[in-house]
């Protein structure tokens, strides 16, 4: 059974930092691209960042420089370090695991709430 368990969300003041974690089980972790997405109230889910098994990263342009994605292939965990947070970063953040070839292997976590107060 595939599980992606996010943690680390919470309430933070603008300008603060949070680090989200996504612990994966039930998949061959090193074969998957892992990503973070977010969905704010009334908006569509959007890409935050992805990291390949080899460590190549991709970021949504507006978030470059403030957010950093990384992965630990021993701990089967992906992290999202978020700095200089803004109220517009408030959203539910979701972890995603996607196989780059077997694209039907696409899994989501339950999400973790991040709220940034002004």
Backbone as CSV, one residue per row, in Angstrom:
resi,resn,N_x,N_y,N_z,CA_x,CA_y,CA_z,C_x,C_y,C_z
1,UNK,0.848,-1.189,0.000,0.000,0.000,0.000,0.885,1.242,0.000
2,UNK,0.612,2.126,-0.955,1.404,3.335,-1.077,0.911,4.361,-0.070
3,UNK,1.855,4.969,0.628,1.511,6.051,1.552,2.497,7.191,1.381
4,UNK,1.954,8.387,1.294,2.743,9.607,1.335,2.201,10.421,2.510
5,UNK,3.034,10.631,3.500,2.573,11.297,4.716,3.316,12.606,4.880
6,UNK,2.550,13.692,4.750,3.133,15.027,4.896,3.094,15.465,6.353
7,UNK,4.049,16.274,6.722,4.068,16.861,8.057,4.837,18.170,7.995
8,UNK,4.706,18.957,9.062,5.471,20.191,9.161,4.692,21.454,8.894
9,UNK,3.439,21.307,8.490,2.638,22.499,8.259,2.261,23.180,9.565
10,UNK,1.676,24.356,9.433,1.254,25.074,10.622,1.027,26.534,10.341
11,UNK,0.967,27.302,11.409,0.749,28.748,11.338,2.068,29.462,11.587
12,UNK,2.382,30.388,10.712,3.629,31.139,10.830,3.379,32.578,10.421
13,UNK,4.130,33.489,10.986,4.004,34.888,10.596,4.734,35.150,9.288
14,UNK,4.290,36.149,8.591,4.951,36.545,7.350,6.427,36.814,7.626
15,UNK,7.256,36.331,6.707,8.700,36.438,6.875,9.329,35.242,7.544
16,UNK,8.506,34.377,8.101,9.012,33.194,8.786,9.307,32.046,7.847
17,UNK,9.680,30.922,8.453,10.056,29.740,7.679,9.337,28.503,8.210
18,UNK,9.165,27.556,7.333,8.661,26.238,7.687,9.384,25.212,6.843
19,UNK,9.504,23.994,7.370,10.027,22.890,6.575,9.000,21.770,6.581
20,UNK,8.541,21.445,5.388,7.611,20.342,5.235,8.375,19.060,4.932
21,UNK,7.817,17.958,5.388,8.383,16.645,5.103,7.322,15.769,4.459
22,UNK,7.773,14.882,3.599,6.894,13.897,2.975,7.592,12.548,3.073
23,UNK,7.049,11.680,3.904,7.611,10.344,4.085,6.846,9.357,3.216
24,UNK,7.563,8.647,2.365,6.939,7.728,1.417,7.174,6.279,1.820
25,UNK,6.176,5.463,1.574,6.312,4.017,1.767,5.465,3.302,0.726
26,UNK,5.826,2.056,0.450,5.059,1.267,-0.500,5.440,1.478,-1.948
27,UNK,6.452,2.291,-2.209,6.931,2.501,-3.570,8.444,2.348,-3.590
28,UNK,8.984,2.091,-4.793,10.428,2.100,-4.956,10.832,3.565,-5.061
29,UNK,11.122,4.150,-3.945,11.251,5.597,-3.818,12.213,6.191,-4.837
30,UNK,13.321,5.534,-5.060,14.336,6.116,-5.938,13.919,6.123,-7.405
31,UNK,12.832,5.466,-7.734,12.354,5.454,-9.114,11.378,6.581,-9.415
32,UNK,10.981,7.307,-8.401,9.903,8.274,-8.551,10.402,9.716,-8.495
33,UNK,9.754,10.546,-9.302,9.853,11.996,-9.155,8.902,12.393,-8.033
34,UNK,9.410,13.154,-7.090,8.589,13.587,-5.967,8.383,15.085,-6.076
35,UNK,7.154,15.494,-5.869,6.863,16.912,-5.990,5.995,17.428,-4.863
36,UNK,6.045,18.727,-4.706,5.129,19.432,-3.820,4.218,20.310,-4.674
37,UNK,2.952,20.255,-4.359,1.952,21.092,-4.996,1.166,21.789,-3.888
38,UNK,0.469,22.848,-4.251,-0.341,23.519,-3.246,-1.659,23.967,-3.842
39,UNK,-2.638,24.092,-2.965,-3.958,24.545,-3.393,-4.505,25.504,-2.356
40,UNK,-4.694,26.733,-2.807,-5.283,27.755,-1.951,-6.801,27.731,-2.118
41,UNK,-7.542,28.239,-1.145,-9.007,28.240,-1.248,-9.477,28.927,-2.519
42,UNK,-10.341,28.251,-3.256,-10.902,28.819,-4.476,-9.977,28.812,-5.669
43,UNK,-8.815,28.192,-5.534,-7.852,28.171,-6.639,-7.524,26.728,-7.023
44,UNK,-6.943,26.592,-8.205,-6.526,25.275,-8.661,-5.223,24.863,-7.982
45,UNK,-5.038,23.555,-7.932,-3.783,23.041,-7.407,-2.659,23.445,-8.362
46,UNK,-1.538,23.872,-7.791,-0.432,24.341,-8.619,0.887,23.728,-8.157
47,UNK,1.799,23.652,-9.113,3.122,23.118,-8.827,3.889,24.059,-7.915
48,UNK,4.575,23.481,-6.950,5.536,24.226,-6.141,6.949,23.855,-6.597
49,UNK,7.275,22.572,-6.518,8.614,22.120,-6.898,8.613,20.608,-7.056
50,UNK,9.554,20.118,-7.867,9.750,18.679,-7.994,11.239,18.367,-7.889
51,UNK,11.512,17.116,-7.529,12.896,16.645,-7.500,12.933,15.226,-8.048
52,UNK,13.848,15.000,-8.973,13.965,13.681,-9.587,14.760,12.757,-8.681
53,UNK,14.811,11.499,-9.071,15.554,10.530,-8.269,17.030,10.898,-8.198
54,UNK,17.522,11.536,-9.237,18.917,11.953,-9.261,19.188,13.298,-8.635
55,UNK,18.128,13.936,-8.136,18.311,15.199,-7.448,18.094,16.440,-8.294
56,UNK,17.684,16.269,-9.544,17.395,17.449,-10.373,16.106,18.095,-9.888
57,UNK,16.142,19.404,-9.755,15.004,20.120,-9.189,14.347,21.037,-10.218
58,UNK,13.085,21.283,-9.984,12.322,22.191,-10.820,11.391,22.971,-9.898
59,UNK,11.315,24.287,-10.117,10.506,25.141,-9.253,9.547,25.975,-10.075
60,UNK,8.406,26.279,-9.465,7.548,27.308,-10.036,8.329,28.615,-9.989
61,UNK,8.327,29.331,-11.086,9.168,30.528,-11.191,8.986,31.512,-10.031
62,UNK,7.766,31.805,-9.604,7.608,32.806,-8.535,8.205,32.374,-7.198
63,UNK,8.491,31.077,-7.064,8.951,30.575,-5.774,10.461,30.356,-5.729
64,UNK,11.098,30.500,-6.868,12.550,30.307,-6.902,13.227,31.299,-5.965
65,UNK,14.169,30.775,-5.208,14.904,31.623,-4.287,14.353,31.627,-2.883
66,UNK,13.068,31.272,-2.725,12.489,31.231,-1.388,12.256,29.794,-0.913
67,UNK,11.956,28.908,-1.846,11.654,27.514,-1.513,12.777,26.618,-2.022
68,UNK,13.077,25.576,-1.245,14.090,24.608,-1.636,13.566,23.202,-1.390
69,UNK,13.591,22.392,-2.444,13.169,21.000,-2.323,14.405,20.116,-2.267
70,UNK,14.344,19.073,-1.457,15.450,18.126,-1.366,14.892,16.750,-1.018
71,UNK,15.702,15.742,-1.246,15.231,14.394,-0.939,16.342,13.595,-0.281
72,UNK,15.915,12.668,0.565,16.818,11.736,1.238,16.394,10.343,0.791
73,UNK,17.162,9.759,-0.110,16.794,8.467,-0.678,17.023,7.301,0.289
74,UNK,17.673,7.547,1.386,17.819,6.511,2.420,16.586,6.521,3.326
75,UNK,16.158,7.714,3.687,14.998,7.857,4.572,13.676,7.858,3.816
76,UNK,13.742,7.780,2.474,12.517,7.832,1.651,11.666,9.062,1.992
77,UNK,12.326,10.187,2.100,11.652,11.408,2.523,12.071,12.565,1.627
78,UNK,11.113,13.413,1.332,11.370,14.642,0.596,11.010,15.819,1.497
79,UNK,11.793,16.871,1.385,11.604,18.042,2.211,11.322,19.261,1.341
80,UNK,10.597,20.199,1.915,10.400,21.491,1.275,10.697,22.559,2.318
81,UNK,11.815,23.228,2.136,12.171,24.339,3.011,11.577,25.608,2.432
82,UNK,10.768,26.284,3.230,10.087,27.489,2.766,10.526,28.658,3.634
83,UNK,11.136,29.640,3.000,11.642,30.819,3.705,10.914,32.067,3.233
84,UNK,11.036,33.112,4.015,10.428,34.413,3.679,8.974,34.230,3.271
85,UNK,8.247,33.514,4.074,6.863,33.179,3.725,5.984,34.416,3.672
86,UNK,5.026,34.375,2.772,4.089,35.476,2.544,2.666,34.967,2.760
87,UNK,1.762,35.873,3.069,0.366,35.430,3.235,-0.175,34.686,2.017
88,UNK,0.280,35.043,0.835,-0.201,34.356,-0.367,0.344,32.938,-0.506
89,UNK,1.258,32.540,0.366,1.713,31.150,0.383,0.748,30.254,1.162
90,UNK,-0.244,30.852,1.784,-1.233,30.077,2.534,-1.964,29.124,1.598
91,UNK,-1.942,27.846,1.944,-2.541,26.813,1.095,-2.409,25.466,1.798
92,UNK,-3.068,24.489,1.229,-2.796,23.107,1.597,-1.696,22.606,0.665
93,UNK,-0.662,22.061,1.245,0.489,21.585,0.471,0.425,20.059,0.385
94,UNK,0.534,19.570,-0.845,0.401,18.145,-1.114,1.703,17.582,-1.660
95,UNK,2.014,16.395,-1.224,3.145,15.652,-1.750,2.648,14.729,-2.866
96,UNK,3.438,14.622,-3.920,3.078,13.773,-5.063,4.263,12.901,-5.448
97,UNK,3.987,11.657,-5.751,5.011,10.744,-6.266,4.564,10.265,-7.633
98,UNK,5.411,10.476,-8.616,5.051,10.139,-10.005,6.204,9.380,-10.645
99,UNK,5.866,8.221,-11.245,6.891,7.480,-11.960,7.070,8.128,-13.322
100,UNK,8.287,8.404,-13.726,8.507,9.133,-14.981,8.175,8.345,-16.241
101,UNK,8.116,7.022,-16.134,7.810,6.189,-17.305,6.427,5.566,-17.155
102,UNK,6.201,4.898,-16.057,4.885,4.304,-15.773,4.000,5.392,-15.192
103,UNK,3.519,6.255,-16.053,2.859,7.480,-15.594,1.546,7.214,-14.865
104,UNK,1.014,5.974,-14.977,-0.185,5.642,-14.212,0.129,5.487,-12.734
105,UNK,1.383,5.347,-12.404,1.820,5.274,-11.005,2.004,6.699,-10.504
106,UNK,0.928,7.236,-9.967,0.878,8.639,-9.583,0.100,8.710,-8.268
107,UNK,0.761,9.147,-7.210,0.165,9.074,-5.883,0.225,10.429,-5.184
108,UNK,-0.768,10.646,-4.311,-0.872,11.907,-3.568,-0.967,11.640,-2.073
109,UNK,-0.405,12.557,-1.310,-0.615,12.537,0.117,-1.908,13.246,0.482
110,UNK,-2.168,13.310,1.776,-3.432,13.876,2.240,-3.361,15.386,2.386
111,UNK,-2.171,15.932,2.351,-2.001,17.379,2.430,-1.717,17.865,3.844
112,UNK,-1.032,18.998,3.909,-0.771,19.642,5.191,-1.023,21.136,5.033
113,UNK,-1.696,21.712,5.991,-2.094,23.121,5.904,-0.942,24.029,6.315
114,UNK,-0.692,25.017,5.481,0.261,26.084,5.810,-0.512,27.399,5.807
115,UNK,-0.453,28.100,6.907,-1.126,29.391,7.031,-0.102,30.437,7.427
116,UNK,-0.024,31.486,6.605,0.919,32.567,6.859,0.115,33.814,7.217
117,UNK,0.324,34.307,8.402,-0.411,35.491,8.859,0.388,36.754,8.557
118,UNK,-0.354,37.822,8.303,0.308,39.098,7.958,0.590,39.922,9.203
